[in-house]
Amino acid sequence: MPDMAKNTSRDGRAPTQRMLKVGEMIRRDLSAILQRGEVHDADLARFMITVGEVRMSPDLRIATAFILPLGGHQKEEALLALRKNRHEIRHLVVKGGSMKHAPELRFEIDGTFDQMDATRALLAENHVKQDLDE
């Protein structure tokens, strides 16, 4: 299961500036590739996908992209389509010119929005509102 805290690596240490920079470059490239529909796959073309974050491994060999289809519907289907096309997407990231070598791409569902909804629901509970109003 991926780390739920933003901006931490698996070993709990904060990512380096290089990890953050490379992750953001890949996030922008992935977003552009998906937005322009550059991947030639009918299954993937059905989805509008948001790439919320890309976390890099410390050695920069693995990039984990946290994605969510528009509206949050058909998450698993979108995830499967991305995983099926990961080699073509990796090639397109390199072809985009921002990197000489593309890392292995992995895709996971971005749980950030679900966490925000759960937090809103918790804050809306009467006993919590009562404590906050005091």
CNS distance restraints for C-alpha pairs under 8 A (distance, minus, plus):
assign (resid   2 and name CA) (resid  10 and name CA) 7.89 0.50 0.50
assign (resid   3 and name CA) (resid   8 and name CA) 7.25 0.50 0.50
assign (resid   3 and name CA) (resid   9 and name CA) 7.47 0.50 0.50
assign (resid   3 and name CA) (resid  10 and name CA) 6.55 0.50 0.50
assign (resid   7 and name CA) (resid  14 and name CA) 6.27 0.50 0.50
assign (resid   7 and name CA) (resid  15 and name CA) 6.35 0.50 0.50
assign (resid   7 and name CA) (resid  55 and name CA) 7.63 0.50 0.50
assign (resid   8 and name CA) (resid  12 and name CA) 5.62 0.50 0.50
assign (resid   8 and name CA) (resid  13 and name CA) 5.78 0.50 0.50
assign (resid   8 and name CA) (resid  14 and name CA) 4.75 0.50 0.50
assign (resid   8 and name CA) (resid  15 and name CA) 5.90 0.50 0.50
assign (resid   9 and name CA) (resid  13 and name CA) 5.67 0.50 0.50
assign (resid   9 and name CA) (resid  14 and name CA) 6.16 0.50 0.50
assign (resid   9 and name CA) (resid  15 and name CA) 6.02 0.50 0.50
assign (resid   9 and name CA) (resid  55 and name CA) 7.81 0.50 0.50
assign (resid   9 and name CA) (resid  57 and name CA) 7.15 0.50 0.50
assign (resid   9 and name CA) (resid  58 and name CA) 7.68 0.50 0.50
assign (resid  15 and name CA) (resid  19 and name CA) 5.88 0.50 0.50
assign (resid  15 and name CA) (resid  20 and name CA) 6.55 0.50 0.50
assign (resid  15 and name CA) (resid  58 and name CA) 7.39 0.50 0.50
assign (resid  16 and name CA) (resid  20 and name CA) 6.38 0.50 0.50
assign (resid  16 and name CA) (resid  58 and name CA) 7.88 0.50 0.50
assign (resid  17 and name CA) (resid  21 and name CA) 6.04 0.50 0.50
assign (resid  18 and name CA) (resid  22 and name CA) 6.05 0.50 0.50
assign (resid  19 and name CA) (resid  23 and name CA) 5.95 0.50 0.50
assign (resid  19 and name CA) (resid  55 and name CA) 7.47 0.50 0.50
assign (resid  19 and name CA) (resid  56 and name CA) 5.55 0.50 0.50
assign (resid  19 and name CA) (resid  57 and name CA) 7.38 0.50 0.50
assign (resid  19 and name CA) (resid  58 and name CA) 6.78 0.50 0.50
assign (resid  19 and name CA) (resid  60 and name CA) 6.77 0.50 0.50
assign (resid  20 and name CA) (resid  24 and name CA) 6.11 0.50 0.50
assign (resid  20 and name CA) (resid  55 and name CA) 7.39 0.50 0.50
assign (resid  20 and name CA) (resid  56 and name CA) 7.36 0.50 0.50
assign (resid  21 and name CA) (resid  25 and name CA) 6.25 0.50 0.50
assign (resid  22 and name CA) (resid  26 and name CA) 6.22 0.50 0.50
assign (resid  22 and name CA) (resid  56 and name CA) 7.38 0.50 0.50
assign (resid  22 and name CA) (resid  60 and name CA) 7.91 0.50 0.50
assign (resid  23 and name CA) (resid  27 and name CA) 6.07 0.50 0.50
assign (resid  23 and name CA) (resid  53 and name CA) 7.53 0.50 0.50
assign (resid  23 and name CA) (resid  54 and name CA) 4.91 0.50 0.50
assign (resid  23 and name CA) (resid  55 and name CA) 5.58 0.50 0.50
assign (resid  23 and name CA) (resid  56 and name CA) 5.71 0.50 0.50
assign (resid  23 and name CA) (resid  63 and name CA) 7.04 0.50 0.50
assign (resid  24 and name CA) (resid  28 and name CA) 6.18 0.50 0.50
assign (resid  24 and name CA) (resid  53 and name CA) 7.38 0.50 0.50
assign (resid  24 and name CA) (resid  54 and name CA) 6.52 0.50 0.50
assign (resid  25 and name CA) (resid  29 and name CA) 6.22 0.50 0.50
assign (resid  25 and name CA) (resid  98 and name CA) 7.14 0.50 0.50
assign (resid  26 and name CA) (resid  30 and name CA) 5.93 0.50 0.50
assign (resid  26 and name CA) (resid  54 and name CA) 6.94 0.50 0.50
assign (resid  26 and name CA) (resid  93 and name CA) 7.12 0.50 0.50
assign (resid  27 and name CA) (resid  31 and name CA) 6.06 0.50 0.50
assign (resid  27 and name CA) (resid  51 and name CA) 6.34 0.50 0.50
assign (resid  27 and name CA) (resid  52 and name CA) 7.59 0.50 0.50
assign (resid  27 and name CA) (resid  53 and name CA) 6.30 0.50 0.50
assign (resid  27 and name CA) (resid  54 and name CA) 5.58 0.50 0.50
assign (resid  27 and name CA) (resid  65 and name CA) 7.27 0.50 0.50
assign (resid  28 and name CA) (resid  32 and name CA) 6.18 0.50 0.50
assign (resid  29 and name CA) (resid  33 and name CA) 6.08 0.50 0.50
assign (resid  29 and name CA) (resid  93 and name CA) 6.08 0.50 0.50
assign (resid  29 and name CA) (resid  96 and name CA) 7.13 0.50 0.50
assign (resid  30 and name CA) (resid  34 and name CA) 6.09 0.50 0.50
assign (resid  30 and name CA) (resid  51 and name CA) 7.22 0.50 0.50
assign (resid  30 and name CA) (resid  89 and name CA) 7.66 0.50 0.50
assign (resid  30 and name CA) (resid  93 and name CA) 6.87 0.50 0.50
assign (resid  31 and name CA) (resid  35 and name CA) 5.95 0.50 0.50
assign (resid  31 and name CA) (resid  49 and name CA) 7.83 0.50 0.50
assign (resid  31 and name CA) (resid  50 and name CA) 6.84 0.50 0.50
assign (resid  31 and name CA) (resid  51 and name CA) 5.95 0.50 0.50
assign (resid  32 and name CA) (resid  36 and name CA) 6.03 0.50 0.50
assign (resid  33 and name CA) (resid  37 and name CA) 6.19 0.50 0.50
assign (resid  33 and name CA) (resid  38 and name CA) 5.49 0.50 0.50
assign (resid  33 and name CA) (resid  39 and name CA) 7.30 0.50 0.50
assign (resid  33 and name CA) (resid  89 and name CA) 7.78 0.50 0.50
assign (resid  33 and name CA) (resid  92 and name CA) 7.36 0.50 0.50
assign (resid  33 and name CA) (resid  93 and name CA) 7.86 0.50 0.50
assign (resid  34 and name CA) (resid  38 and name CA) 6.46 0.50 0.50
assign (resid  34 and name CA) (resid  39 and name CA) 7.14 0.50 0.50
assign (resid  34 and name CA) (resid  48 and name CA) 7.65 0.50 0.50
assign (resid  34 and name CA) (resid  49 and name CA) 6.98 0.50 0.50
assign (resid  35 and name CA) (resid  48 and name CA) 7.26 0.50 0.50
assign (resid  35 and name CA) (resid  49 and name CA) 7.77 0.50 0.50
assign (resid  37 and name CA) (resid  45 and name CA) 6.45 0.50 0.50
assign (resid  39 and name CA) (resid  44 and name CA) 7.62 0.50 0.50
assign (resid  39 and name CA) (resid  45 and name CA) 7.73 0.50 0.50
assign (resid  39 and name CA) (resid  85 and name CA) 7.59 0.50 0.50
assign (resid  39 and name CA) (resid  88 and name CA) 6.96 0.50 0.50
assign (resid  39 and name CA) (resid  89 and name CA) 6.74 0.50 0.50
assign (resid  40 and name CA) (resid  45 and name CA) 7.77 0.50 0.50
assign (resid  41 and name CA) (resid  45 and name CA) 6.14 0.50 0.50
assign (resid  41 and name CA) (resid  85 and name CA) 7.81 0.50 0.50
assign (resid  42 and name CA) (resid  46 and name CA) 6.62 0.50 0.50
assign (resid  43 and name CA) (resid  47 and name CA) 7.80 0.50 0.50
assign (resid  43 and name CA) (resid  81 and name CA) 6.22 0.50 0.50
assign (resid  44 and name CA) (resid  78 and name CA) 6.65 0.50 0.50
assign (resid  44 and name CA) (resid  81 and name CA) 5.28 0.50 0.50
assign (resid  44 and name CA) (resid  82 and name CA) 6.78 0.50 0.50
assign (resid  47 and name CA) (resid  69 and name CA) 6.28 0.50 0.50
assign (resid  47 and name CA) (resid  70 and name CA) 7.32 0.50 0.50
assign (resid  47 and name CA) (resid  78 and name CA) 6.65 0.50 0.50
assign (resid  48 and name CA) (resid  69 and name CA) 5.63 0.50 0.50
assign (resid  48 and name CA) (resid  70 and name CA) 5.43 0.50 0.50
assign (resid  49 and name CA) (resid  67 and name CA) 6.59 0.50 0.50
assign (resid  49 and name CA) (resid  68 and name CA) 5.69 0.50 0.50
assign (resid  49 and name CA) (resid  69 and name CA) 4.23 0.50 0.50
assign (resid  49 and name CA) (resid  70 and name CA) 5.80 0.50 0.50
assign (resid  49 and name CA) (resid  78 and name CA) 7.84 0.50 0.50
assign (resid  50 and name CA) (resid  67 and name CA) 5.52 0.50 0.50
assign (resid  50 and name CA) (resid  68 and name CA) 5.26 0.50 0.50
assign (resid  50 and name CA) (resid  69 and name CA) 5.99 0.50 0.50
assign (resid  50 and name CA) (resid  70 and name CA) 6.78 0.50 0.50
assign (resid  51 and name CA) (resid  65 and name CA) 6.63 0.50 0.50
assign (resid  51 and name CA) (resid  66 and name CA) 5.90 0.50 0.50
assign (resid  51 and name CA) (resid  67 and name CA) 4.52 0.50 0.50
assign (resid  51 and name CA) (resid  68 and name CA) 6.69 0.50 0.50
assign (resid  52 and name CA) (resid  65 and name CA) 7.58 0.50 0.50
assign (resid  52 and name CA) (resid  66 and name CA) 5.70 0.50 0.50
assign (resid  52 and name CA) (resid  67 and name CA) 5.84 0.50 0.50
assign (resid  52 and name CA) (resid  68 and name CA) 7.55 0.50 0.50
assign (resid  52 and name CA) (resid 110 and name CA) 6.89 0.50 0.50
assign (resid  53 and name CA) (resid  65 and name CA) 5.91 0.50 0.50
assign (resid  53 and name CA) (resid  66 and name CA) 5.35 0.50 0.50
assign (resid  53 and name CA) (resid  67 and name CA) 7.52 0.50 0.50
assign (resid  54 and name CA) (resid  63 and name CA) 6.22 0.50 0.50
assign (resid  54 and name CA) (resid  64 and name CA) 5.40 0.50 0.50
assign (resid  54 and name CA) (resid  65 and name CA) 4.29 0.50 0.50
assign (resid  54 and name CA) (resid  66 and name CA) 6.14 0.50 0.50
assign (resid  55 and name CA) (resid  63 and name CA) 5.68 0.50 0.50
assign (resid  55 and name CA) (resid  64 and name CA) 5.21 0.50 0.50
assign (resid  55 and name CA) (resid  65 and name CA) 6.54 0.50 0.50
assign (resid  56 and name CA) (resid  60 and name CA) 5.54 0.50 0.50
assign (resid  56 and name CA) (resid  61 and name CA) 7.45 0.50 0.50
assign (resid  56 and name CA) (resid  62 and name CA) 5.83 0.50 0.50
assign (resid  56 and name CA) (resid  63 and name CA) 4.62 0.50 0.50
assign (resid  56 and name CA) (resid  64 and name CA) 6.43 0.50 0.50
assign (resid  57 and name CA) (resid  61 and name CA) 6.32 0.50 0.50
assign (resid  57 and name CA) (resid  62 and name CA) 5.32 0.50 0.50
assign (resid  57 and name CA) (resid  63 and name CA) 6.52 0.50 0.50
assign (resid  60 and name CA) (resid 103 and name CA) 6.60 0.50 0.50
assign (resid  61 and name CA) (resid 102 and name CA) 7.76 0.50 0.50
assign (resid  61 and name CA) (resid 103 and name CA) 4.52 0.50 0.50
assign (resid  61 and name CA) (resid 104 and name CA) 6.09 0.50 0.50
assign (resid  62 and name CA) (resid 103 and name CA) 5.03 0.50 0.50
assign (resid  62 and name CA) (resid 104 and name CA) 4.76 0.50 0.50
assign (resid  62 and name CA) (resid 105 and name CA) 6.13 0.50 0.50
assign (resid  62 and name CA) (resid 106 and name CA) 7.31 0.50 0.50
assign (resid  63 and name CA) (resid 103 and name CA) 5.96 0.50 0.50
assign (resid  63 and name CA) (resid 104 and name CA) 6.07 0.50 0.50
assign (resid  63 and name CA) (resid 105 and name CA) 5.07 0.50 0.50
assign (resid  63 and name CA) (resid 106 and name CA) 6.10 0.50 0.50
assign (resid  64 and name CA) (resid 105 and name CA) 6.02 0.50 0.50
assign (resid  64 and name CA) (resid 106 and name CA) 4.61 0.50 0.50
assign (resid  64 and name CA) (resid 107 and name CA) 5.57 0.50 0.50
assign (resid  64 and name CA) (resid 108 and name CA) 6.97 0.50 0.50
assign (resid  65 and name CA) (resid 105 and name CA) 7.26 0.50 0.50
assign (resid  65 and name CA) (resid 106 and name CA) 6.12 0.50 0.50
assign (resid  65 and name CA) (resid 107 and name CA) 4.87 0.50 0.50
assign (resid  65 and name CA) (resid 108 and name CA) 6.18 0.50 0.50
assign (resid  66 and name CA) (resid 107 and name CA) 6.04 0.50 0.50
assign (resid  66 and name CA) (resid 108 and name CA) 4.93 0.50 0.50
assign (resid  66 and name CA) (resid 109 and name CA) 5.35 0.50 0.50
assign (resid  66 and name CA) (resid 110 and name CA) 4.60 0.50 0.50
assign (resid  67 and name CA) (resid  79 and name CA) 7.89 0.50 0.50
assign (resid  67 and name CA) (resid 107 and name CA) 6.98 0.50 0.50
assign (resid  67 and name CA) (resid 108 and name CA) 6.22 0.50 0.50
assign (resid  67 and name CA) (resid 109 and name CA) 5.10 0.50 0.50
assign (resid  67 and name CA) (resid 110 and name CA) 5.05 0.50 0.50
assign (resid  68 and name CA) (resid  72 and name CA) 6.01 0.50 0.50
assign (resid  68 and name CA) (resid  75 and name CA) 6.57 0.50 0.50
assign (resid  68 and name CA) (resid 109 and name CA) 5.90 0.50 0.50
assign (resid  68 and name CA) (resid 110 and name CA) 5.73 0.50 0.50
assign (resid  69 and name CA) (resid  73 and name CA) 6.38 0.50 0.50
assign (resid  69 and name CA) (resid  74 and name CA) 7.16 0.50 0.50
assign (resid  69 and name CA) (resid  75 and name CA) 6.16 0.50 0.50
assign (resid  69 and name CA) (resid  78 and name CA) 6.67 0.50 0.50
assign (resid  74 and name CA) (resid  78 and name CA) 6.28 0.50 0.50
assign (resid  75 and name CA) (resid  79 and name CA) 6.12 0.50 0.50
assign (resid  75 and name CA) (resid 109 and name CA) 7.05 0.50 0.50
assign (resid  76 and name CA) (resid  80 and name CA) 6.10 0.50 0.50
assign (resid  77 and name CA) (resid  81 and name CA) 6.23 0.50 0.50
assign (resid  78 and name CA) (resid  82 and name CA) 6.25 0.50 0.50
assign (resid  79 and name CA) (resid  83 and name CA) 6.14 0.50 0.50
assign (resid  79 and name CA) (resid 107 and name CA) 6.69 0.50 0.50
assign (resid  79 and name CA) (resid 108 and name CA) 6.96 0.50 0.50
assign (resid  79 and name CA) (resid 109 and name CA) 7.16 0.50 0.50
assign (resid  80 and name CA) (resid  84 and name CA) 6.00 0.50 0.50
assign (resid  81 and name CA) (resid  85 and name CA) 6.34 0.50 0.50
assign (resid  82 and name CA) (resid  86 and name CA) 5.87 0.50 0.50
assign (resid  82 and name CA) (resid 107 and name CA) 7.08 0.50 0.50
assign (resid  83 and name CA) (resid 106 and name CA) 7.17 0.50 0.50
assign (resid  83 and name CA) (resid 107 and name CA) 6.57 0.50 0.50
assign (resid  85 and name CA) (resid  89 and name CA) 6.19 0.50 0.50
assign (resid  86 and name CA) (resid  90 and name CA) 5.96 0.50 0.50
assign (resid  86 and name CA) (resid 105 and name CA) 6.32 0.50 0.50
assign (resid  86 and name CA) (resid 106 and name CA) 7.59 0.50 0.50
assign (resid  87 and name CA) (resid  91 and name CA) 6.28 0.50 0.50
assign (resid  88 and name CA) (resid  92 and name CA) 6.27 0.50 0.50
assign (resid  89 and name CA) (resid  93 and name CA) 6.23 0.50 0.50
assign (resid  90 and name CA) (resid  94 and name CA) 6.52 0.50 0.50
assign (resid  90 and name CA) (resid 102 and name CA) 6.22 0.50 0.50
assign (resid  90 and name CA) (resid 103 and name CA) 7.56 0.50 0.50
assign (resid  90 and name CA) (resid 104 and name CA) 7.29 0.50 0.50
assign (resid  90 and name CA) (resid 105 and name CA) 6.66 0.50 0.50
assign (resid  91 and name CA) (resid  95 and name CA) 6.11 0.50 0.50
assign (resid  91 and name CA) (resid 102 and name CA) 7.58 0.50 0.50
assign (resid  92 and name CA) (resid  96 and name CA) 6.00 0.50 0.50
assign (resid  93 and name CA) (resid  97 and name CA) 7.35 0.50 0.50
assign (resid  93 and name CA) (resid  98 and name CA) 7.67 0.50 0.50
assign (resid  93 and name CA) (resid  99 and name CA) 7.52 0.50 0.50
assign (resid  93 and name CA) (resid 102 and name CA) 6.65 0.50 0.50
assign (resid  94 and name CA) (resid  98 and name CA) 6.95 0.50 0.50
assign (resid  94 and name CA) (resid  99 and name CA) 5.65 0.50 0.50
assign (resid  94 and name CA) (resid 100 and name CA) 6.22 0.50 0.50
assign (resid  94 and name CA) (resid 101 and name CA) 6.30 0.50 0.50
assign (resid  94 and name CA) (resid 102 and name CA) 5.63 0.50 0.50
assign (resid 111 and name CA) (resid 115 and name CA) 6.21 0.50 0.50
assign (resid 112 and name CA) (resid 116 and name CA) 6.25 0.50 0.50
assign (resid 113 and name CA) (resid 117 and name CA) 6.23 0.50 0.50
assign (resid 114 and name CA) (resid 118 and name CA) 6.18 0.50 0.50
assign (resid 115 and name CA) (resid 119 and name CA) 6.14 0.50 0.50
assign (resid 116 and name CA) (resid 120 and name CA) 6.15 0.50 0.50
assign (resid 117 and name CA) (resid 121 and name CA) 6.17 0.50 0.50
assign (resid 118 and name CA) (resid 122 and name CA) 6.14 0.50 0.50
assign (resid 119 and name CA) (resid 123 and name CA) 6.15 0.50 0.50
assign (resid 120 and name CA) (resid 124 and name CA) 6.15 0.50 0.50
assign (resid 121 and name CA) (resid 125 and name CA) 6.58 0.50 0.50
assign (resid 122 and name CA) (resid 128 and name CA) 7.18 0.50 0.50
assign (resid 123 and name CA) (resid 128 and name CA) 5.81 0.50 0.50
assign (resid 123 and name CA) (resid 129 and name CA) 6.33 0.50 0.50
assign (resid 124 and name CA) (resid 128 and name CA) 6.96 0.50 0.50
assign (resid 124 and name CA) (resid 129 and name CA) 6.26 0.50 0.50
assign (resid 125 and name CA) (resid 129 and name CA) 6.13 0.50 0.50
assign (resid 126 and name CA) (resid 130 and name CA) 6.05 0.50 0.50
assign (resid 127 and name CA) (resid 131 and name CA) 6.44 0.50 0.50
assign (resid 128 and name CA) (resid 132 and name CA) 6.21 0.50 0.50
assign (resid 129 and name CA) (resid 133 and name CA) 6.03 0.50 0.50
assign (resid 130 and name CA) (resid 134 and name CA) 6.55 0.50 0.50
